[in-house]
Amino acid sequence: MKNLNNIIVISFKSILKNKRRNIFTMIGIIIGIAAVITIMSLGNGFKQSAAEQFEDTGAGKNAATVDYITGTGEAVKKNPFTKQDIDIAKQVKGVLSAKVKESDDQGYQAKMTNAKKQSDISIFKSETLTNPEKGKGFDEDDNELRHKVVTVDNKIAKEIFNNDAIGKTLFIDEQGFEVVGIVNDSKTPSSVNMPTKTFNQYMGNLSQGYPSLQLTLKDGTNKKDVANKVADKLNKQGTGAGEGKYSYTDMESIMKNITNIFDGITYFVAAVAGISLFIAGIGVMNVMFISVTERTEEIAIRRAFGAKARDIEVQFLIESVVLCVIGGIIGLIFGILIATIVDALTPDYIRSVVSVTSLIIAVGVSTLIGIVFGWIPARAAAKKELIDIIK
């Protein structure tokens, strides 16, 4: 062990003697490792984001989602998941609980019933909305007290209230709500924002355009079989059976396929980026051959003092490994930094996840390069006999 420590110390000293040359040699390894780590981190980030999104759609371990699609493919006008439908789903063996799944991206379909114009609108629930473009909006007190207040978009303000909507009454399904603000950041036209608890009390019978039923299953059940049984039963007895179809999509299987595709793309691109590591390895071999030539005198002295060919070979091999590992660690740090910067600049689109596997690959590949491309120069150094050097 002591001898190994001495060899490593000597290796560092040898590398430091030719800093400039060794730094240029390490650049290829640094670039290659940094590229591989960056690509793998971003690939893992994409994969994790996809997994989280699929879990939200029912790809969890004991979760499944039953969707409802109308015969025409349009948004539903009548809630296909009533209390009766939920009770039907709960009766299926293996179902622990069931509830209507809500999506923040979808509004609830309702009818605007003002005398001047009647049309379809989308209602979005919100705890508070205090910074509308016009008006005061609504706060936590409005939500807690279930005040009948709403904000509307410009389209409703113009067509119903001639751009004078603040303080007026908007009728939704024959119920009056005071307009307290105008907001135009909604995802759909003719949209209304309403306090969550107000909505739950007065509009609880409404449904989102493309609703789904979230099932929680008992441990040990076959998710696919149970979910398909629920869909079949709803297609026979469900509220919306005559106007559309209930169906189960195996999101877990889709998630696995997408994960495999992500893995394949990530490893392929990482392998392409890793070509630079092969080129860097050639550079390491070249530098080590130069080092062997320059240190012939050192080899002779060591052989004169009894060093064996094996000792000389180990010395130069460890120097090669140390050179590559240093480059690999620097490349690893740069790779993590680049991935983090990309993550910070595009938080809504790209995220990076550095895994333990990535770290092991970085150090392992660097070590392997040092061994593979350092072995031939190390063998050349070991074959130098004292008598041949003297000649």
C-alpha positions in Angstrom: 0.0 0.0 0.0 2.8 2.3 0.9 4.5 1.6 -2.4 1.3 2.4 -4.3 1.0 5.7 -2.5 4.6 6.5 -3.5 3.9 5.7 -7.1 0.8 7.9 -7.1 2.8 10.8 -5.6 5.5 10.4 -8.2 2.8 10.3 -10.9 1.5 13.7 -9.8 5.0 15.2 -9.7 5.7 13.9 -13.2 2.4 15.3 -14.5 3.2 18.7 -12.9 6.6 18.8 -14.5 4.9 19.1 -17.9 1.7 21.0 -17.0 1.1 22.7 -20.3 1.5 19.5 -22.3 -0.6 17.4 -20.0 -3.4 20.1 -19.8 -3.7 20.0 -23.6 -3.8 16.2 -23.4 -6.6 16.3 -20.9 -8.7 18.7 -22.9 -10.0 15.9 -25.1 -11.0 13.8 -22.1 -12.6 16.9 -20.4 -14.7 17.7 -23.5 -15.7 14.1 -24.0 -16.7 13.4 -20.4 -18.5 16.8 -20.1 -20.5 16.1 -23.3 -21.5 12.6 -22.1 -22.5 13.9 -18.6 -24.5 16.8 -20.0 -26.4 14.6 -22.4 -27.1 11.9 -19.8 -28.2 14.5 -17.2 -30.6 16.2 -19.7 -31.8 12.8 -20.9 -32.5 11.7 -17.3 -34.3 15.0 -16.8 -36.5 14.4 -19.8 -37.3 10.9 -18.6 -38.1 12.0 -15.0 -40.4 14.8 -16.3 -42.2 12.4 -18.6 -42.6 9.9 -15.7 -44.1 12.6 -13.4 -46.5 13.7 -16.1 -47.6 10.1 -16.8 -48.1 9.5 -13.1 -50.5 12.4 -13.1 -52.5 10.7 -15.9 -52.8 7.5 -14.0 -49.5 5.6 -14.5 -48.8 5.3 -10.8 -48.4 1.9 -9.1 -51.9 1.5 -7.8 -53.6 4.2 -9.9 -55.6 4.0 -13.1 -57.6 6.5 -15.1 -60.8 5.8 -17.1 -61.5 8.5 -19.7 -64.7 9.5 -21.5 -64.9 10.6 -25.1 -68.1 11.7 -26.8 -69.2 10.1 -30.1 -68.2 13.3 -32.0 -64.9 13.8 -30.1 -66.1 17.2 -28.8 -66.1 18.4 -25.2 -68.8 16.9 -23.0 -71.9 18.9 -22.2 -73.2 16.6 -19.5 -71.1 15.3 -16.6 -70.4 11.6 -17.5 -69.0 10.9 -14.0 -71.8 11.6 -11.5 -72.0 10.2 -8.0 -73.9 7.2 -9.4 -71.1 6.5 -11.9 -68.5 6.7 -9.1 -70.5 4.3 -7.0 -70.6 1.9 -10.0 -66.9 2.0 -10.3 -66.4 1.4 -6.6 -68.4 -1.8 -6.8 -65.9 -3.4 -9.1 -63.7 -5.8 -7.2 -60.2 -4.5 -6.7 -61.2 -0.8 -6.7 -60.3 0.9 -3.4 -61.7 4.4 -4.2 -62.7 6.6 -7.2 -63.0 10.3 -7.8 -63.3 12.6 -10.8 -59.8 13.8 -11.8 -59.4 17.5 -12.2 -57.0 19.2 -14.6 -55.8 22.8 -14.1 -55.4 23.1 -17.9 -59.1 22.5 -18.6 -62.1 24.7 -17.8 -65.5 23.6 -16.6 -68.2 23.8 -19.3 -71.1 26.0 -18.5 -73.9 28.1 -20.1 -73.9 31.9 -20.0 -77.5 32.9 -19.7 -77.6 36.7 -19.8 -80.6 38.1 -21.7 -78.4 39.8 -24.3 -76.5 36.7 -25.3 -76.4 33.0 -24.4 -73.4 30.9 -25.2 -70.9 28.4 -23.8 -68.2 29.5 -21.4 -65.3 27.8 -19.6 -65.0 28.3 -15.8 -61.5 28.1 -14.2 -61.3 27.6 -10.4 -58.8 29.7 -8.4 -58.2 30.3 -4.7 -57.4 34.0 -5.3 -57.0 36.4 -8.3 -55.9 39.8 -7.1 -54.1 41.3 -10.1 -56.6 41.5 -12.9 -56.1 43.9 -15.8 -59.2 45.8 -14.6 -61.1 45.7 -11.4 -60.1 44.3 -8.0 -60.4 40.6 -8.6 -61.2 38.3 -5.6 -59.1 37.3 -2.5 -59.0 34.6 0.2 -62.0 36.1 2.0 -64.1 35.9 -1.1 -63.1 32.3 -1.4 -63.7 31.4 2.2 -67.1 33.2 2.4 -68.1 31.7 -1.0 -69.0 35.1 -2.5 -70.6 34.9 -5.9 -67.9 36.9 -7.7 -66.1 36.2 -11.0 -63.6 37.7 -13.4 -64.3 37.6 -17.2 -62.1 37.9 -20.3 -62.3 40.8 -22.9 -64.6 38.8 -25.2 -67.3 38.4 -22.6 -66.8 42.0 -21.4 -67.2 43.4 -24.9 -70.1 41.2 -26.2 -72.2 41.1 -23.0 -71.4 44.4 -21.2 -70.1 46.7 -24.0 -66.7 46.9 -22.2 -68.3 48.1 -19.0 -68.4 44.8 -17.1 -67.0 45.7 -13.6 -69.8 45.6 -11.1 -72.3 44.0 -13.5 -74.0 40.6 -13.1 -73.0 37.6 -15.2 -75.6 34.9 -15.2 -74.2 31.3 -15.4 -76.8 28.5 -15.6 -79.4 31.0 -14.3 -77.3 32.0 -11.3 -76.0 35.6 -10.9 -72.3 36.4 -10.2 -70.8 39.9 -9.8 -68.0 40.7 -12.2 -65.1 42.0 -10.2 -62.3 42.0 -12.8 -61.2 41.4 -16.4 -58.4 38.9 -17.1 -57.1 37.9 -20.5 -54.4 35.2 -19.7 -56.8 32.3 -20.0 -56.1 29.3 -22.3 -59.6 29.5 -24.0 -61.9 32.3 -25.2 -65.1 33.1 -23.3 -63.4 32.2 -20.0 -64.4 33.0 -16.4 -62.4 32.7 -13.2 -64.3 31.9 -10.0 -63.2 31.3 -6.3 -62.7 27.6 -5.8 -65.2 27.2 -2.8 -67.8 29.4 -4.6 -67.5 27.1 -7.6 -67.8 23.9 -5.4 -71.0 25.3 -3.7 -72.8 26.6 -6.7 -71.3 24.9 -9.8 -70.4 21.5 -8.4 -72.5 19.7 -11.0 -70.4 21.0 -13.9 -67.8 18.9 -15.7 -64.6 19.6 -17.6 -64.5 19.3 -21.3 -62.6 16.0 -21.3 -63.2 14.5 -17.8 -61.6 11.3 -16.4 -62.2 9.1 -13.4 -59.2 8.5 -11.2 -59.2 5.0 -9.7 -57.1 3.9 -6.7 -56.7 0.1 -6.7 -56.0 -2.4 -4.0 -52.5 -3.9 -3.6 -52.0 -7.0 -5.7 -54.7 -6.3 -8.2 -54.1 -6.4 -12.0 -54.5 -2.8 -12.9 -55.3 -3.4 -16.6 -58.0 -6.0 -15.8 -59.7 -4.0 -13.1 -59.7 -0.7 -15.1 -61.1 -2.4 -18.1 -63.9 -4.0 -16.0 -64.8 -0.5 -14.7 -64.9 0.9 -18.2 -67.1 -2.0 -19.4 -69.5 -1.6 -16.5 -69.7 2.2 -17.1 -70.4 1.6 -20.8 -73.4 -0.5 -19.8 -74.7 1.5 -16.8 -72.9 4.9 -16.9 -74.6 8.3 -17.2 -72.9 9.1 -20.5 -73.1 5.6 -22.0 -75.5 6.7 -24.8 -73.5 9.7 -26.0 -69.9 8.5 -25.8 -67.6 5.8 -24.6 -65.7 5.0 -21.4 -62.2 3.6 -21.9 -59.0 2.8 -20.1 -55.6 3.5 -21.6 -52.6 1.7 -20.2 -50.5 4.7 -19.4 -47.9 2.7 -17.6 -47.1 0.6 -20.7 -46.9 3.8 -22.7 -44.6 5.4 -20.1 -42.3 2.3 -20.2 -42.1 2.5 -24.0 -41.3 6.2 -24.0 -38.7 5.7 -21.2 -37.0 3.0 -23.4 -37.0 5.4 -26.3 -35.5 8.2 -24.1 -32.8 5.8 -22.9 -32.0 4.7 -26.4 -31.7 8.2 -27.7 -29.7 9.4 -24.7 -27.2 6.5 -24.9 -26.8 6.8 -28.7 -26.1 10.5 -28.5 -23.8 10.0 -25.5 -21.9 7.3 -27.5 -21.5 9.7 -30.4 -20.1 12.4 -28.1 -17.9 9.7 -26.5 -16.0 9.3 -29.8 -13.9 12.3 -28.7 -12.8 10.1 -25.7 -11.2 7.6 -28.2 -9.3 10.5 -29.8 -8.3 11.8 -26.4 -7.0 8.3 -25.6 -4.8 8.3 -28.6 -3.4 11.7 -27.3 -2.8 10.1 -23.9 -0.9 7.2 -25.6 1.2 9.7 -27.6 2.1 11.8 -24.5 3.0 8.7 -22.5 5.4 7.5 -25.3 7.0 10.9 -25.2 7.3 10.7 -21.5 8.9 7.2 -21.7 11.5 8.5 -24.2 12.3 11.6 -22.1 12.7 9.6 -18.9 15.1 6.9 -20.2 17.7 8.1 -17.7 15.2 7.8 -14.8 14.3 4.2 -15.9 17.9 3.3 -16.0 18.6 4.6 -12.5 15.6 2.7 -11.2 16.6 -0.5 -12.9 20.1 0.0 -11.5 18.7 0.1 -8.0 16.8 -3.1 -8.5 13.5 -2.1 -9.9 11.8 -4.8 -11.9 10.2 -4.5 -15.3 6.8 -4.9 -13.6 7.5 -1.9 -11.3 8.4 0.3 -14.3 5.2 -0.8 -16.1 3.0 -0.1 -13.1 4.6 3.3 -12.6 3.8 4.5 -16.1 0.4 2.8 -16.2 -0.7 4.6 -13.0 0.6 7.9 -14.4 -1.6 7.4 -17.4 -4.6 6.5 -15.2 -4.0 9.5 -12.9 -3.8 11.8 -15.9 -7.1 10.5 -17.3 -9.0 10.5 -14.0 -8.0 14.1 -13.3 -9.4 15.0 -16.8 -12.5 12.9 -16.1 -13.2 14.6 -12.8 -12.8 18.1 -14.4 -15.0 17.0 -17.3 -17.6 15.7 -14.8 -17.7 19.1 -13.0 -18.0 20.9 -16.3 -20.8 18.5 -17.5 -22.8 19.1 -14.3 -22.3 22.9 -14.6 -23.4 23.0 -18.2 -26.5 20.8 -17.5 -27.4 23.1 -14.5 -27.0 26.2 -16.6 -29.3 24.8 -19.3 -31.7 23.8 -16.6 -31.7 27.3 -15.1 -32.1 29.1 -18.5 -35.0 26.9 -19.6 -36.8 25.8 -16.4 -40.2 25.3 -18.1 -38.8 23.1 -20.9 -35.6 21.3 -19.8 -34.5 19.9 -16.5 -31.3 18.0 -15.6 -30.9 15.1 -13.3 -27.4 13.9 -12.5 -27.6 10.2 -11.5 -25.1 8.1 -9.6 -24.8 6.0 -12.8 -23.5 9.1 -14.6 -20.8 9.7 -12.0 -19.7 6.1 -12.1 -19.6 6.1 -15.9 -17.5 9.3 -15.9 -14.9 8.0 -13.5 -15.0 4.5 -14.9 -14.5 5.5 -18.5 -11.7 7.9 -17.6 -9.9 5.1 -15.7 -10.5 2.7 -18.6 -9.0 5.1 -21.1 -5.9 5.5 -18.8 -5.5 1.7 -18.6 -6.2 0.9 -22.3 -4.1 3.7 -23.9 -1.5 3.8 -21.2 -0.7 0.1 -21.2 1.3 0.0 -24.5 3.7 2.9 -23.5 4.0 1.3 -20.0 5.0 -2.0 -21.6 7.5 -0.2 -23.8 9.0 1.4 -20.7 9.1 -2.0 -18.9 11.0 -3.6 -21.8 13.9 -1.2 -21.5 16.8 -3.1 -20.0 19.7 -1.4 -18.2 22.3 -2.8 -20.6 20.4 -1.6 -23.6 20.0 1.9 -22.1 23.7 2.1 -21.4 24.5 1.1 -25.0 
